[in-house]
C-alpha cells in the first residue's frame, strides 16, 4: 500500500500539472470505487483544480468551486498524470479518468479483481466528515514528544499495529512501521505505554528521520505518476527478511500474518529473542 512518503511526493509533483488546464467533459469512474453521488462528478466539467494535497493516505484535489476530489488508493490502486505531449493511456479499465482541456489526463487504476479504491467528490462539510478521526501528521512540526506521548499513552497497544492505526498517527503503513521500529531499536510487539523515555526519544527521531529521508528520496525518484510496485521508496528491512540486518548483520526475521509480514532484527530490537509466528503459538512481548 502506498504510504506517506510516496503519496506526499506524488501530490507535490501533481500540484502544478493539475492546475494547468480546466477539466473537459465528465470524468469517468468505476461504479465500485465511486463513493459519492452528490456533488456529481459532472460538476468538474469546465472547472480547474486549485491544488493537490494529502491528509494521511488520502489524496485531495481541491476544485475552484470549493469542492474536493478525494482518492484513497488502498493496496492496489495507482494514479498518475499524463502530460498533453505524452502518450495517453487507452482502454476502459481505469478506476478513474479525468481529461483536461490541454490534452492531459489524470488516470487511476487498480490491480486485481477486488475494487477497494475509494473516490469521491466532497463539499467542505463532507470532506471534514470523511477525514474526521485521523491522527496527527507525523512530519508536521507540531508532532513533538508531547504529541507522541499522547499517542503512546492513550491505551496499551503493540507498537507495530499502533503506528499503522490511522486514528493514532496518519499516513504510516506496514512498510514504514517496520522501518521506523528497526531504526528506533524497539520490538514491534512492545506495549506502547511501557516504552521508556529513551525509547520514546528514539522512536520520535526514527519517525522524523525515516519518513523525512524517504520523502526526499521519493521526490528524487518520482514524477507525477505513482510507481506500479512502490519501488521508489528506500526500504532497509521491509521485504528483506532472511537477509543480514543493515545495522548489525544478524539475520532479519519475520512474523507472518494473512495480509502482511512484520520484519525485525532479533539483536537490534528484541534482545535476541525470536518472536513467535501467530499461526503457531502465542505472540511474545
C-alpha positions in Angstrom: 0.0 0.0 0.0 1.3 3.5 -0.8 2.3 5.3 2.3 3.1 8.9 3.4 6.5 9.4 1.7 5.4 8.4 -1.8 1.9 9.9 -1.5 3.4 13.2 -0.3 5.9 13.2 -3.1 3.1 12.4 -5.6 0.9 15.3 -4.6 3.8 17.7 -4.7 4.5 16.6 -8.3 0.9 16.8 -9.3 0.2 20.2 -7.8 1.4 22.2 -10.8 0.2 20.0 -13.7 -3.3 19.6 -12.4 -3.8 23.4 -12.3 -2.6 23.9 -15.9 -5.9 23.5 -17.7 -9.6 23.0 -16.8 -11.3 19.6 -16.8 -13.1 18.8 -20.1 -16.1 16.5 -20.1 -17.4 14.4 -17.2 -14.8 12.2 -15.5 -15.5 8.5 -15.7 -15.3 6.3 -12.6 -15.8 2.7 -12.0 -19.1 2.2 -10.1 -17.4 0.2 -7.4 -14.8 2.9 -6.5 -17.1 5.9 -6.6 -18.4 6.5 -3.1 -20.3 9.8 -3.6 -23.1 11.0 -5.9 -23.6 14.5 -4.6 -22.0 16.6 -5.8 -21.8 14.8 -9.1 -18.6 14.3 -11.0 -20.2 16.1 -13.9 -19.7 19.3 -11.8 -16.0 19.1 -12.6 -16.5 19.8 -16.3 -15.0 23.2 -17.2 -13.6 23.7 -13.7 -10.0 23.9 -12.6 -8.2 22.2 -9.8 -6.6 24.7 -7.5 -4.1 22.4 -5.9 -3.1 18.9 -4.7 -2.5 17.9 -1.1 -2.6 14.9 1.2 -4.1 14.0 4.5 -3.0 10.7 5.9 -3.3 8.3 2.9 -6.0 10.4 1.2 -5.0 12.3 -2.0 -7.0 15.5 -2.1 -7.5 17.6 -5.2 -9.2 21.0 -4.5 -11.5 22.5 -7.1 -12.2 26.1 -7.7 -15.8 25.8 -6.7 -14.9 24.8 -3.1 -15.4 21.0 -3.6 -12.6 18.5 -3.2 -11.9 15.3 -5.1 -10.7 12.7 -2.7 -8.9 9.5 -3.6 -7.8 6.6 -1.3 -5.7 4.1 -3.3 -5.9 1.3 -0.8 -3.4 -1.6 -1.6 -3.6 -2.0 -5.3 -4.6 1.5 -6.6 -2.2 3.6 -8.6 -2.7 7.1 -10.1 -0.7 9.3 -12.4 -0.9 12.4 -14.5 -0.1 12.1 -18.3 1.1 15.3 -19.9 -0.5 16.5 -23.2 2.6 15.6 -25.2 2.8 12.1 -23.7 1.0 9.1 -25.0 -2.4 8.9 -23.3 -3.4 5.6 -21.8 -6.1 3.7 -23.7 -8.7 1.3 -22.6 -11.8 1.3 -20.5 -10.5 -0.4 -17.3 -9.5 2.7 -15.4 -10.9 3.2 -12.0 -11.0 7.0 -12.7 -10.2 9.0 -15.7 -10.2 12.8 -15.9 -9.4 14.6 -19.1 -8.1 18.2 -19.3 -8.7 20.8 -22.0 -5.0 20.8 -23.0 -4.9 17.1 -23.7 -3.5 15.9 -20.4 -5.2 13.4 -18.2 -5.3 12.0 -14.6 -5.8 8.3 -14.6 -6.2 5.9 -11.7 -6.1 2.2 -12.0 -6.5 -0.7 -9.6 -4.9 -4.1 -10.0 -6.7 -7.4 -9.2 -10.4 -8.2 -9.2 -11.3 -6.6 -5.9 -12.1 -2.9 -6.2 -11.2 -1.3 -2.9 -10.1 2.1 -4.1 -12.3 4.9 -2.8 -13.0 8.0 -4.9 -15.5 10.8 -4.1 -16.3 14.5 -4.7 -17.0 16.3 -1.4 -18.2 19.6 -0.2 -16.1 21.2 2.6 -18.5 19.7 5.2 -18.4 16.3 3.6 -14.6 16.3 3.4 -14.4 17.3 7.1 -16.6 14.3 8.0 -14.5 12.0 5.8 -11.2 13.0 7.4 -12.6 13.3 11.0 -10.8 10.9 13.3 -7.5 10.8 11.5 -4.5 11.1 13.8 -1.7 13.7 13.7 0.6 14.0 10.7 4.0 12.6 11.9 6.1 15.1 9.8 4.2 18.1 11.0 6.3 20.3 13.3 3.6 20.0 15.9 4.2 16.3 16.2 6.7 16.6 19.1 7.5 14.5 22.1 4.3 15.5 23.9 2.2 14.5 20.8 4.0 11.2 20.7 3.4 10.6 24.4 -0.3 11.2 23.9 -0.4 8.5 21.2 1.6 6.0 23.2 -0.3 6.5 26.5 -3.8 6.6 25.1 -4.0 2.8 25.7 -1.7 -0.2 25.8 -1.2 -1.2 22.2 1.5 -3.1 20.4 3.8 -0.7 18.6 3.6 -2.1 15.1 -0.3 -2.0 14.8 -0.3 1.3 16.7 1.9 3.0 14.1 -0.4 1.7 11.4 -3.6 2.9 13.1 -4.7 5.9 11.1 -6.6 7.2 14.1 -3.4 7.3 16.1 -0.9 8.5 13.5 -1.9 9.3 9.9 0.0 8.1 6.9 2.2 5.2 8.1 1.6 1.7 6.9 3.2 -1.8 7.1 6.4 -1.0 5.3 7.4 2.1 7.3 6.2 0.7 10.6 8.9 -2.0 10.0 11.4 0.6 9.1 10.7 3.0 11.9 10.8 0.4 14.7 14.0 -1.0 13.3 15.5 2.4 13.3 14.3 3.0 16.9 15.5 -0.4 18.0 12.2 -1.2 19.5 10.3 -4.5 19.4 7.2 -4.4 17.1 5.2 -6.1 19.9 6.3 -3.8 22.8 3.4 -2.3 24.6 3.2 1.4 23.8 2.6 2.7 27.4 5.6 0.7 28.7 8.1 2.3 26.3 10.6 4.2 28.5 11.8 7.8 27.9 14.9 6.8 26.0 12.8 4.5 23.7 10.3 7.3 23.1 13.1 9.7 22.1 14.5 7.1 19.7 11.0 6.5 18.3 10.3 10.2 17.7 13.7 10.6 16.0 13.1 7.4 13.9 9.7 8.7 12.7 11.1 12.0 11.7 14.3 10.7 10.1 12.8 7.6 8.4 9.8 9.4 6.9 11.8 12.6 6.1 14.6 10.7 4.3 12.1 8.5 2.4 10.2 11.6 1.2 13.4 13.2 -0.1 14.2 10.0 -2.0 10.7 9.6 -3.4 10.8 13.2 -4.6 14.0 12.5 -6.4 12.8 9.2 -8.0 9.2 10.0 -8.7 7.4 12.3 -11.1 3.6 12.8 -11.3 2.9 9.1 -11.5 2.9 6.6 -8.7 5.2 3.6 -9.5 3.4 0.4 -10.0 5.4 -1.6 -7.5 6.0 1.1 -4.8 9.7 0.8 -5.8 10.6 4.5 -5.4 10.8 4.3 -1.6 14.0 3.4 0.2 13.5 0.3 2.4 16.2 -1.2 4.6 14.4 -4.1 6.2 10.8 -4.3 4.8 10.7 -7.4 2.4 14.3 -8.1 3.3 13.6 -11.0 5.7 16.3 -13.6 5.6 18.9 -11.0 4.7 21.6 -9.5 7.1 20.4 -6.6 9.3 21.9 -3.4 7.8 23.0 -2.3 11.3 24.4 -5.5 13.0 24.3 -8.2 10.2 22.1 -10.5 12.2 19.6 -12.4 10.0 16.3 -10.4 9.7 13.3 -12.4 10.9 9.6 -12.1 10.4 6.1 -12.8 11.8 3.6 -13.8 9.2 0.0 -12.5 9.0 -2.6 -13.2 6.4 -2.1 -9.9 4.5 1.2 -8.6 5.8 4.5 -9.5 7.4 6.3 -7.9 10.3 10.1 -7.8 9.7 12.5 -7.2 12.6 16.1 -7.8 13.8 16.3 -10.0 16.9 19.6 -8.5 18.0 18.7 -4.8 17.5 15.0 -4.9 18.5 14.1 -7.9 20.8 17.3 -8.6 22.8 18.0 -11.7 20.9 14.5 -13.3 21.3 12.7 -14.7 18.3 9.1 -13.6 18.1 6.7 -16.5 17.7 4.7 -16.7 14.5 1.0 -16.1 15.4 0.0 -19.1 13.3 2.0 -21.5 15.5 1.9 -20.0 19.0 1.2 -17.0 21.2 3.0 -13.8 20.3 5.8 -12.9 22.6 6.2 -9.5 24.1 
